[in-house]
Amino acid sequence: MSRFEDLVAEGESVPTEGWDFSWFTGRAVEERPSWGYAKLLADRMAKAEAALDIQTGGGEVLASIPAAPPVLAATESWQPNIGIARRNLAKFDATVVEVDDEADLPFPSDHFDLVVSRHPVITRWDEVRRVLRPNGTYLAQQVGSGSVRELTELMMGAQEAAEASVHPSLGPLATTAGATPMEATSSAEAAGLEVVDLRQEALRMEFYDIAAVVHFLRKVIWIVPGFTVDAYRDRLAELHDFLERHGPFVAYSQRFLIEARKS
């Protein structure tokens, strides 16, 4: 096979379960937000009594905390991630519950003093407020509007400006990945939460070979919805040629940190 076919086959063969991105080492890089979500998470968890991580993935980020609160729970919607999360979080005796991203949270009201989420697909602000105790805190790092747009448009062509990312069926108390900080703030406040911290950054990404691009698009499915190698083979071949002749392809991820409090 050609080098292009070899690399594409490699990118297609890498498992996509969990949120471990170590495979990309030496093949793609992404700047990290200056606020350091993992450190913030560790600091907050060390002070919490009961905490919930929504849409934990394989629990990889939550598992990095040095110490867990006495009560720790996590939710995840994608079934292949459930077993991974349970293994990663077993050391904390955490409860991992399979919950659809749009569904109500299966926990009592006023149950947690800390709720967190890293890159949620959907944020149910009404449910976050319900399960938080008075004076409880929600801390999340979210994917902002236009994230990795350069790669999306390379594959799919120019895209129209995104509509407001309020969830179409759940209404203004829920936002989807790709919301702007303003939309997230508006929904949080509509649910009765007070936004006490809001930060946003654009972060440089570099892809060094086409295997990294293929694996990334298989793993992060909202960048090119419905992506398959067969459907985008011509565009992948053009990008492979660019990478071989000119070096890395550069895109920018959009991230924002939001912290809200229940009064």
C-alpha positions as CSV (number, residue, x, y, z in Angstrom):
1,M,0.0,0.0,0.0
2,S,1.0,3.7,-0.4
3,R,2.1,5.7,2.6
4,F,-1.3,7.5,2.4
5,E,-3.2,4.2,2.6
6,D,-1.0,2.9,5.4
7,L,-1.6,6.0,7.5
8,V,-5.3,6.0,6.9
9,A,-5.5,2.4,7.9
10,E,-3.6,3.1,11.1
11,G,-5.9,6.0,11.9
12,E,-9.0,3.8,11.4
13,S,-7.6,1.0,13.6
14,V,-7.1,2.9,16.8
15,P,-9.9,2.4,19.4
16,T,-11.9,5.5,20.1
17,E,-13.3,4.5,23.6
18,G,-12.5,6.8,26.5
19,W,-10.8,10.2,26.5
20,D,-7.2,9.1,26.6
21,F,-5.4,11.1,23.9
22,S,-1.9,9.7,24.5
23,W,-1.9,8.0,21.1
24,F,-1.5,11.5,19.5
25,T,1.9,12.0,21.1
26,G,4.3,13.1,18.3
27,R,1.4,13.2,15.7
28,A,-0.7,16.1,16.9
29,V,-0.5,18.7,19.6
30,E,-3.0,21.1,21.2
31,E,-2.3,24.0,23.6
32,R,-3.9,23.7,27.0
33,P,-6.0,26.5,28.5
34,S,-4.1,28.7,30.9
35,W,-6.5,28.1,33.8
36,G,-5.5,24.4,34.1
37,Y,-8.7,22.5,34.5
38,A,-7.2,19.4,36.0
39,K,-5.6,21.5,38.8
40,L,-8.8,23.4,39.5
41,L,-10.6,20.1,39.6
42,A,-8.2,18.6,42.1
43,D,-8.4,21.7,44.3
44,R,-12.2,21.7,44.3
45,M,-12.5,17.9,44.9
46,A,-10.2,18.1,47.9
47,K,-12.6,20.5,49.6
48,A,-15.9,18.8,48.6
49,E,-18.1,16.6,50.6
50,A,-20.1,15.1,47.8
51,A,-19.3,15.6,44.1
52,L,-20.6,14.6,40.7
53,D,-18.8,14.5,37.3
54,I,-21.3,14.8,34.4
55,Q,-20.3,13.0,31.1
56,T,-17.1,11.7,32.6
57,G,-16.0,9.8,29.4
58,G,-13.7,7.0,30.6
59,G,-13.1,8.9,33.9
60,E,-9.6,9.7,32.9
61,V,-9.6,13.3,34.0
62,L,-11.5,12.7,37.2
63,A,-9.1,9.8,38.0
64,S,-6.2,12.2,38.0
65,I,-7.3,13.9,41.2
66,P,-5.0,13.1,44.2
67,A,-7.9,12.8,46.7
68,A,-11.6,12.3,46.3
69,P,-14.5,13.5,48.5
70,P,-16.3,11.1,50.7
71,V,-19.1,10.8,48.1
72,L,-18.2,10.7,44.4
73,A,-20.4,9.9,41.5
74,A,-20.1,10.2,37.7
75,T,-22.4,9.9,34.7
76,E,-21.7,8.7,31.2
77,S,-23.9,8.1,28.2
78,W,-21.7,6.1,25.8
79,Q,-21.9,2.4,26.8
80,P,-18.3,1.5,25.8
81,N,-17.0,4.1,28.2
82,I,-18.9,2.9,31.2
83,G,-16.6,-0.1,32.0
84,I,-13.5,2.1,31.4
85,A,-14.8,4.8,33.8
86,R,-15.7,2.2,36.5
87,R,-12.2,0.7,36.3
88,N,-10.5,4.1,36.4
89,L,-12.6,5.4,39.3
90,A,-12.7,2.2,41.4
91,K,-9.9,3.5,43.5
92,F,-12.2,6.2,44.8
93,D,-15.2,3.8,45.3
94,A,-17.0,6.1,42.9
95,T,-20.5,5.4,41.6
96,V,-20.6,5.5,37.8
97,V,-24.1,5.6,36.3
98,E,-25.1,5.3,32.6
99,V,-27.3,8.3,31.9
100,D,-28.3,9.8,28.5
101,D,-26.9,13.2,28.0
102,E,-30.3,14.8,27.7
103,A,-31.9,12.9,30.6
104,D,-32.7,14.1,34.1
105,L,-29.9,13.3,36.6
106,P,-30.8,10.2,38.7
107,F,-29.9,11.9,42.0
108,P,-31.9,13.6,44.7
109,S,-32.2,17.4,44.8
110,D,-29.7,19.3,46.9
111,H,-27.4,16.3,47.0
112,F,-24.0,17.6,45.8
113,D,-21.9,20.6,46.9
114,L,-19.8,20.3,43.7
115,V,-20.8,19.4,40.2
116,V,-18.2,19.3,37.4
117,S,-17.9,18.5,33.7
118,R,-15.2,18.6,31.1
119,H,-16.4,19.1,27.5
120,P,-20.1,18.2,28.0
121,V,-22.1,17.4,24.9
122,I,-25.2,18.9,26.6
123,T,-25.5,21.0,29.7
124,R,-28.8,20.6,31.6
125,W,-28.5,23.8,33.6
126,D,-31.9,23.1,35.3
127,E,-30.7,19.7,36.5
128,V,-27.3,21.0,37.6
129,R,-29.1,23.5,39.8
130,R,-31.5,20.9,41.1
131,V,-28.9,18.5,42.4
132,L,-26.6,21.2,43.8
133,R,-26.9,22.0,47.5
134,P,-27.4,25.7,48.4
135,N,-24.1,27.5,47.9
136,G,-23.0,24.6,45.8
137,T,-20.7,25.1,42.8
138,Y,-20.8,24.0,39.1
139,L,-17.3,24.1,37.4
140,A,-17.0,23.1,33.7
141,Q,-14.6,23.5,30.8
142,Q,-16.7,23.6,27.7
143,V,-16.1,23.5,23.9
144,G,-16.9,26.9,22.5
145,S,-18.5,27.9,19.2
146,G,-16.4,27.4,16.1
147,S,-13.9,24.9,17.7
148,V,-11.5,23.4,15.1
149,R,-13.5,25.2,12.4
150,E,-10.5,25.1,10.1
151,L,-10.6,21.3,9.9
152,T,-14.4,21.2,9.6
153,E,-14.3,23.6,6.6
154,L,-11.4,21.8,5.0
155,M,-13.5,18.6,5.0
156,M,-17.0,20.0,4.4
157,G,-16.5,23.4,2.8
158,A,-17.5,26.8,4.2
159,Q,-20.0,26.6,6.9
160,E,-22.8,29.1,7.7
161,A,-22.6,30.8,11.0
162,A,-23.9,28.5,13.7
163,E,-27.3,29.1,15.2
164,A,-27.7,29.7,18.9
165,S,-26.8,26.5,20.7
166,V,-29.8,26.3,22.9
167,H,-31.0,22.7,22.9
168,P,-33.9,22.5,20.4
169,S,-36.2,20.3,22.5
170,L,-35.1,21.1,26.0
171,G,-35.3,24.8,25.5
172,P,-33.3,27.7,27.1
173,L,-32.3,25.7,30.2
174,A,-30.0,23.5,28.2
175,T,-27.1,24.3,25.9
176,T,-25.1,22.0,23.5
177,A,-21.4,21.8,22.8
178,G,-20.5,24.7,20.6
179,A,-22.4,27.2,22.7
180,T,-20.9,30.7,23.1
181,P,-20.0,31.9,26.6
182,M,-22.8,34.3,26.4
183,E,-25.3,31.6,25.6
184,A,-24.1,29.4,28.4
185,T,-24.3,32.3,30.8
186,S,-27.8,33.2,29.8
187,S,-29.0,29.6,30.2
188,A,-27.2,29.2,33.6
189,E,-28.9,32.4,34.8
190,A,-32.3,31.4,33.4
191,A,-32.0,28.2,35.5
192,G,-31.3,30.2,38.7
193,L,-27.5,30.0,38.9
194,E,-25.1,32.9,39.4
195,V,-22.1,32.9,37.1
196,V,-19.1,33.8,39.2
197,D,-16.2,33.1,36.8
198,L,-16.0,33.0,33.0
199,R,-12.9,32.7,30.9
200,Q,-12.3,31.9,27.2
201,E,-9.3,31.1,25.0
202,A,-8.5,30.0,21.4
203,L,-5.9,27.2,21.5
204,R,-3.5,26.3,18.6
205,M,-3.7,22.7,17.3
206,E,-1.2,21.1,14.9
207,F,-1.8,17.8,13.0
208,Y,1.4,16.2,11.7
209,D,0.1,13.3,9.7
210,I,-3.2,12.0,8.2
211,A,-3.5,9.1,10.6
212,A,-3.9,11.7,13.4
213,V,-6.6,13.5,11.4
214,V,-8.5,10.3,10.7
215,H,-8.4,9.2,14.4
216,F,-9.3,12.7,15.6
217,L,-12.4,12.9,13.4
218,R,-13.5,9.4,14.4
219,K,-13.0,10.2,18.1
220,V,-14.4,13.8,18.2
221,I,-17.5,13.1,16.1
222,W,-19.0,16.6,16.1
223,I,-16.1,18.2,14.1
224,V,-17.3,16.5,10.9
225,P,-20.7,14.8,11.6
226,G,-21.0,11.4,10.0
227,F,-17.3,11.3,9.1
228,T,-16.1,8.1,7.4
229,V,-12.8,7.6,5.4
230,D,-14.7,6.5,2.3
231,A,-16.9,9.6,2.3
232,Y,-13.9,12.0,2.7
233,R,-11.1,10.0,1.0
234,D,-10.5,12.7,-1.7
235,R,-10.2,15.5,0.9
236,L,-8.0,13.3,3.1
237,A,-5.7,12.6,0.2
238,E,-5.4,16.3,-0.5
239,L,-4.6,17.1,3.1
240,H,-2.1,14.2,3.2
241,D,-0.3,15.7,0.2
242,F,-0.2,19.1,2.0
243,L,1.2,17.6,5.2
244,E,3.9,15.8,3.3
245,R,5.0,18.9,1.4
246,H,4.4,21.8,3.8
247,G,4.2,20.5,7.3
248,P,1.5,20.6,10.0
249,F,-2.1,21.6,9.4
250,V,-3.0,24.3,12.0
251,A,-6.5,24.7,13.6
252,Y,-7.8,26.4,16.7
253,S,-9.9,24.8,19.4
254,Q,-12.2,27.1,21.4
255,R,-12.6,26.6,25.1
256,F,-14.2,28.4,28.0
257,L,-14.3,27.9,31.7
258,I,-17.5,28.6,33.5
259,E,-18.2,28.5,37.2
260,A,-21.7,29.0,38.6
261,R,-23.1,29.0,42.1
262,K,-26.5,28.0,43.5
263,S,-27.7,30.6,46.1
